[in-house]
Amino acid sequence: MDHRLRRLRVESELEERRLDVLLVSHLPNIRYLSGFSGSSGVLLIAPREAVLITDGRYREQAKQEVQGARLKIVKQPLLTSAALWLNRRRSLRRIGVEPAHMTMADRAALSKALARGRSIVGAPPIVERLRMIKDGEEIGRIRAACGLGVKLFDTLISKLRPGISERRLAALLELAAREAGADEMSFPTIIASGERSALAHHRAGNAPIPSKGFVVSDFGVILAGYCSDMTRTVHLGRPTREARSAYEAVREAQQAAVELVKPGVRAAKVDQAARKLLYNRKLGKYFTHSTGHGVGLEIHEAPRLAARQEEVLQPGMVVTIEPGVYLPGKWGVRIEDTVVLTETGCDILTPCPKDLLTL
């Protein structure tokens, strides 16, 4: 990956925003700009200079991973070390930080350690906006992660049976993911069965899966640092007419949103397409979350597909499309794909059947 080009783009943003340097503290942003995947570090980017500061635990790892930035191994707190580095460079006076990823305590510590005449400025989400547009290698990694996720769904179906606990089923899925080469899961696996399927973000619990009803499975894997995300809903036993009708409404809403995903379309329009169809089926009030979100180094990143989101979709963006309906005390249905924006539309990265599967 071209980490140098990414940093040059950051430098260009710094000049435009009248910042002398950017202190990057959010670990996914650090990885995006330098390749470093450790859990402790800060990255300083100034014109024609970049330095990654980390501690001795990551000496060898950083040597292998970091590209195009000088490496500094320190024993004292990272922000103190960053301040000392900045204090030796008199021209770096306006210091941009990531306000969404820096606590008040950390900002106070940095301010205390900086020499007089320096100012800390909350920078806009410069790196996050760059990360919205994936390059070819990133898309390849996400595609591979999604492909693994699709295969794991077959594993899940082969293990799914009445009486097995949600937690056990999730554990079997996660074991299969590890054995297939996943770094880890993108997020705690959601297995929600029966009445619990009406809980949009139910965590897999000890309750046994009932002999009849919907089972929502929402899961993803991380492969080579990049996430996948997909949801499928199946039904145990013969579904009622109401349940089948609701499932078909969600499937059609998801398809309507997918068909609208193309360059030049506002994010809010995609959300509106799914929501309108569900309202027409008298299910709109049961759709309680946004239609989708970006996926990449993090499972939730920009852009967000929701009402009043004015972001215009562009080629290279990777987003989920995941409408759902949740009827309290009864059941819930969600169908989710991850898609990548092309020049003319989108490609589905999770090509898994969406017709109602009954077991």
Sequence and secondary structure as in RCSB ss.txt:
>XXXX:A:sequence
MDHRLRRLRVESELEERRLDVLLVSHLPNIRYLSGFSGSSGVLLIAPREAVLITDGRYREQAKQEVQGARLKIVK
QPLLTSAALWLNRRRSLRRIGVEPAHMTMADRAALSKALARGRSIVGAPPIVERLRMIKDGEEIGRIRAACGLGV
KLFDTLISKLRPGISERRLAALLELAAREAGADEMSFPTIIASGERSALAHHRAGNAPIPSKGFVVSDFGVILAG
YCSDMTRTVHLGRPTREARSAYEAVREAQQAAVELVKPGVRAAKVDQAARKLLYNRKLGKYFTHSTGHGVGLEIH
EAPRLAARQEEVLQPGMVVTIEPGVYLPGKWGVRIEDTVVLTETGCDILTPCPKDLLTL
>XXXX:A:secstr
  HHHHHHHHHHHHHHTT SEEEE  HHHHHHHH    SS EEEEETTEEEEEEEGGGHHHHHHH  SSEEEEES
S HHHHHHHHHHT TT  EEEE GGG  HHHHHHHHHHS TT EEEE   HHHHHHTS  HHHHHHHHHHHHHHH
HHHHHHHHH  TTSBHHHHHHHHHHHHHHTT SEESS  EEEEGGGGGSTT    SSB  SSEEEEEEE EEETT
EE  EEEEEEES   HHHHHHHHHHHHHHHHHHHH STT BHHHHHHHHHHHHHHTT GGG  S SEEE SSSSS
EEEEESTT   B  TT EEEE  EEEETTTEEEE BEEEEE SSSEEES     S EE 
